[in-house]
Amino acid sequence: MTAQITMYSTPWCGYCKRLKSQLSREGIEFAEIDIEQKPEAADYVMSVNGGNQTVPTVVVVGAGGKQSVMTNPSLAQVKAAAA
């Protein structure tokens, strides 16, 4: 995939672990940002989730620079946004 995928997560989040595992198993590269280590990342997550620090929050920048922001997406949703 040529899309750029960024996952905002925390080390203790089970949903994050599941999605990371699924992406890795599919050979899909992504950048991970721990919102507990980067306050500016936590602020961004809150800005796109109605003030909540909900993770995983995934940002996909696909073809033509189209950006999709998803909260707790499925593997299928990430793949569709990246296509």
mmCIF file of the C-alpha atoms, coordinates in Angstrom:
data_MODEL
# 
_entry.id   MODEL 
# 
loop_
_atom_site.group_PDB 
_atom_site.id 
_atom_site.type_symbol 
_atom_site.label_atom_id 
_atom_site.label_alt_id 
_atom_site.label_comp_id 
_atom_site.label_asym_id 
_atom_site.label_entity_id 
_atom_site.label_seq_id 
_atom_site.pdbx_PDB_ins_code 
_atom_site.Cartn_x 
_atom_site.Cartn_y 
_atom_site.Cartn_z 
_atom_site.occupancy 
_atom_site.B_iso_or_equiv 
_atom_site.pdbx_formal_charge 
_atom_site.auth_seq_id 
_atom_site.auth_comp_id 
_atom_site.auth_asym_id 
_atom_site.auth_atom_id 
_atom_site.pdbx_PDB_model_num 
ATOM 1  C CA . MET A 1 1  ? 0.000   0.000  0.000  1.00 0.00 ? 1  MET A CA 1 
ATOM 2  C CA . THR A 1 2  ? 1.203   3.474  -0.756 1.00 0.00 ? 2  THR A CA 1 
ATOM 3  C CA . ALA A 1 3  ? -0.998  5.169  1.825  1.00 0.00 ? 3  ALA A CA 1 
ATOM 4  C CA . GLN A 1 4  ? 0.526   6.704  4.920  1.00 0.00 ? 4  GLN A CA 1 
ATOM 5  C CA . ILE A 1 5  ? -1.046  5.268  8.075  1.00 0.00 ? 5  ILE A CA 1 
ATOM 6  C CA . THR A 1 6  ? -0.605  6.685  11.567 1.00 0.00 ? 6  THR A CA 1 
ATOM 7  C CA . MET A 1 7  ? -2.080  5.034  14.654 1.00 0.00 ? 7  MET A CA 1 
ATOM 8  C CA . TYR A 1 8  ? -2.478  6.974  17.885 1.00 0.00 ? 8  TYR A CA 1 
ATOM 9  C CA . SER A 1 9  ? -2.477  4.508  20.763 1.00 0.00 ? 9  SER A CA 1 
ATOM 10 C CA . THR A 1 10 ? -1.506  3.669  24.334 1.00 0.00 ? 10 THR A CA 1 
ATOM 11 C CA . PRO A 1 11 ? 0.544   0.673  25.503 1.00 0.00 ? 11 PRO A CA 1 
ATOM 12 C CA . TRP A 1 12 ? -2.338  -0.763 27.572 1.00 0.00 ? 12 TRP A CA 1 
ATOM 13 C CA . CYS A 1 13 ? -5.105  -0.495 24.946 1.00 0.00 ? 13 CYS A CA 1 
ATOM 14 C CA . GLY A 1 14 ? -6.383  -3.933 23.906 1.00 0.00 ? 14 GLY A CA 1 
ATOM 15 C CA . TYR A 1 15 ? -8.083  -2.578 20.784 1.00 0.00 ? 15 TYR A CA 1 
ATOM 16 C CA . CYS A 1 16 ? -4.798  -0.958 19.753 1.00 0.00 ? 16 CYS A CA 1 
ATOM 17 C CA . LYS A 1 17 ? -2.892  -4.214 20.264 1.00 0.00 ? 17 LYS A CA 1 
ATOM 18 C CA . ARG A 1 18 ? -5.434  -6.112 18.183 1.00 0.00 ? 18 ARG A CA 1 
ATOM 19 C CA . LEU A 1 19 ? -5.329  -3.653 15.277 1.00 0.00 ? 19 LEU A CA 1 
ATOM 20 C CA . LYS A 1 20 ? -1.509  -3.444 15.360 1.00 0.00 ? 20 LYS A CA 1 
ATOM 21 C CA . SER A 1 21 ? -1.335  -7.231 15.199 1.00 0.00 ? 21 SER A CA 1 
ATOM 22 C CA . GLN A 1 22 ? -3.779  -7.379 12.295 1.00 0.00 ? 22 GLN A CA 1 
ATOM 23 C CA . LEU A 1 23 ? -1.942  -4.687 10.333 1.00 0.00 ? 23 LEU A CA 1 
ATOM 24 C CA . SER A 1 24 ? 1.402   -6.386 10.910 1.00 0.00 ? 24 SER A CA 1 
ATOM 25 C CA . ARG A 1 25 ? 0.012   -9.777 9.902  1.00 0.00 ? 25 ARG A CA 1 
ATOM 26 C CA . GLU A 1 26 ? -1.221  -8.208 6.633  1.00 0.00 ? 26 GLU A CA 1 
ATOM 27 C CA . GLY A 1 27 ? 2.178   -6.588 6.012  1.00 0.00 ? 27 GLY A CA 1 
ATOM 28 C CA . ILE A 1 28 ? 0.733   -3.087 6.256  1.00 0.00 ? 28 ILE A CA 1 
ATOM 29 C CA . GLU A 1 29 ? 3.226   -0.516 7.496  1.00 0.00 ? 29 GLU A CA 1 
ATOM 30 C CA . PHE A 1 30 ? 2.124   2.159  9.934  1.00 0.00 ? 30 PHE A CA 1 
ATOM 31 C CA . ALA A 1 31 ? 3.581   4.706  12.310 1.00 0.00 ? 31 ALA A CA 1 
ATOM 32 C CA . GLU A 1 32 ? 2.534   4.480  15.937 1.00 0.00 ? 32 GLU A CA 1 
ATOM 33 C CA . ILE A 1 33 ? 2.299   7.424  18.328 1.00 0.00 ? 33 ILE A CA 1 
ATOM 34 C CA . ASP A 1 34 ? 1.813   6.847  22.058 1.00 0.00 ? 34 ASP A CA 1 
ATOM 35 C CA . ILE A 1 35 ? -0.493  9.620  23.256 1.00 0.00 ? 35 ILE A CA 1 
ATOM 36 C CA . GLU A 1 36 ? 0.694   9.136  26.846 1.00 0.00 ? 36 GLU A CA 1 
ATOM 37 C CA . GLN A 1 37 ? 4.236   10.085 25.801 1.00 0.00 ? 37 GLN A CA 1 
ATOM 38 C CA . LYS A 1 38 ? 3.317   12.968 23.473 1.00 0.00 ? 38 LYS A CA 1 
ATOM 39 C CA . PRO A 1 39 ? 0.877   15.519 24.911 1.00 0.00 ? 39 PRO A CA 1 
ATOM 40 C CA . GLU A 1 40 ? 0.430   17.167 21.498 1.00 0.00 ? 40 GLU A CA 1 
ATOM 41 C CA . ALA A 1 41 ? -0.714  13.820 20.108 1.00 0.00 ? 41 ALA A CA 1 
ATOM 42 C CA . ALA A 1 42 ? -3.240  13.453 22.934 1.00 0.00 ? 42 ALA A CA 1 
ATOM 43 C CA . ASP A 1 43 ? -4.513  16.947 22.096 1.00 0.00 ? 43 ASP A CA 1 
ATOM 44 C CA . TYR A 1 44 ? -4.934  15.945 18.442 1.00 0.00 ? 44 TYR A CA 1 
ATOM 45 C CA . VAL A 1 45 ? -6.817  12.768 19.383 1.00 0.00 ? 45 VAL A CA 1 
ATOM 46 C CA . MET A 1 46 ? -9.140  14.800 21.614 1.00 0.00 ? 46 MET A CA 1 
ATOM 47 C CA . SER A 1 47 ? -9.718  17.313 18.809 1.00 0.00 ? 47 SER A CA 1 
ATOM 48 C CA . VAL A 1 48 ? -11.012 14.607 16.448 1.00 0.00 ? 48 VAL A CA 1 
ATOM 49 C CA . ASN A 1 49 ? -12.928 12.610 19.071 1.00 0.00 ? 49 ASN A CA 1 
ATOM 50 C CA . GLY A 1 50 ? -15.195 15.166 20.704 1.00 0.00 ? 50 GLY A CA 1 
ATOM 51 C CA . GLY A 1 51 ? -12.770 15.898 23.549 1.00 0.00 ? 51 GLY A CA 1 
ATOM 52 C CA . ASN A 1 52 ? -12.102 12.224 24.349 1.00 0.00 ? 52 ASN A CA 1 
ATOM 53 C CA . GLN A 1 53 ? -8.737  10.465 24.274 1.00 0.00 ? 53 GLN A CA 1 
ATOM 54 C CA . THR A 1 54 ? -10.164 7.497  22.375 1.00 0.00 ? 54 THR A CA 1 
ATOM 55 C CA . VAL A 1 55 ? -7.659  5.062  20.909 1.00 0.00 ? 55 VAL A CA 1 
ATOM 56 C CA . PRO A 1 56 ? -6.893  3.652  18.520 1.00 0.00 ? 56 PRO A CA 1 
ATOM 57 C CA . THR A 1 57 ? -7.381  6.716  16.390 1.00 0.00 ? 57 THR A CA 1 
ATOM 58 C CA . VAL A 1 58 ? -6.056  6.053  12.905 1.00 0.00 ? 58 VAL A CA 1 
ATOM 59 C CA . VAL A 1 59 ? -5.212  8.618  10.249 1.00 0.00 ? 59 VAL A CA 1 
ATOM 60 C CA . VAL A 1 60 ? -4.832  7.388  6.677  1.00 0.00 ? 60 VAL A CA 1 
ATOM 61 C CA . VAL A 1 61 ? -3.503  9.666  3.965  1.00 0.00 ? 61 VAL A CA 1 
ATOM 62 C CA . GLY A 1 62 ? -4.269  7.950  0.696  1.00 0.00 ? 62 GLY A CA 1 
ATOM 63 C CA . ALA A 1 63 ? -3.958  8.673  -2.980 1.00 0.00 ? 63 ALA A CA 1 
ATOM 64 C CA . GLY A 1 64 ? -4.187  12.325 -3.884 1.00 0.00 ? 64 GLY A CA 1 
ATOM 65 C CA . GLY A 1 65 ? -3.646  13.358 -0.261 1.00 0.00 ? 65 GLY A CA 1 
ATOM 66 C CA . LYS A 1 66 ? -7.158  12.394 0.836  1.00 0.00 ? 66 LYS A CA 1 
ATOM 67 C CA . GLN A 1 67 ? -7.156  12.035 4.631  1.00 0.00 ? 67 GLN A CA 1 
ATOM 68 C CA . SER A 1 68 ? -9.413  9.738  6.624  1.00 0.00 ? 68 SER A CA 1 
ATOM 69 C CA . VAL A 1 69 ? -9.584  9.844  10.420 1.00 0.00 ? 69 VAL A CA 1 
ATOM 70 C CA . MET A 1 70 ? -11.136 6.811  12.111 1.00 0.00 ? 70 MET A CA 1 
ATOM 71 C CA . THR A 1 71 ? -11.741 5.884  15.722 1.00 0.00 ? 71 THR A CA 1 
ATOM 72 C CA . ASN A 1 72 ? -11.319 2.211  16.630 1.00 0.00 ? 72 ASN A CA 1 
ATOM 73 C CA . PRO A 1 73 ? -11.560 1.093  12.998 1.00 0.00 ? 73 PRO A CA 1 
ATOM 74 C CA . SER A 1 74 ? -11.575 -2.483 11.782 1.00 0.00 ? 74 SER A CA 1 
ATOM 75 C CA . LEU A 1 75 ? -8.786  -3.825 9.609  1.00 0.00 ? 75 LEU A CA 1 
ATOM 76 C CA . ALA A 1 76 ? -11.202 -3.733 6.667  1.00 0.00 ? 76 ALA A CA 1 
ATOM 77 C CA . GLN A 1 77 ? -11.919 -0.035 7.256  1.00 0.00 ? 77 GLN A CA 1 
ATOM 78 C CA . VAL A 1 78 ? -8.204  0.828  7.354  1.00 0.00 ? 78 VAL A CA 1 
ATOM 79 C CA . LYS A 1 79 ? -7.552  -1.166 4.190  1.00 0.00 ? 79 LYS A CA 1 
ATOM 80 C CA . ALA A 1 80 ? -10.471 0.513  2.401  1.00 0.00 ? 80 ALA A CA 1 
ATOM 81 C CA . ALA A 1 81 ? -9.250  3.983  3.379  1.00 0.00 ? 81 ALA A CA 1 
ATOM 82 C CA . ALA A 1 82 ? -5.751  3.118  2.196  1.00 0.00 ? 82 ALA A CA 1 
ATOM 83 C CA . ALA A 1 83 ? -6.892  1.750  -1.175 1.00 0.00 ? 83 ALA A CA 1 
# 
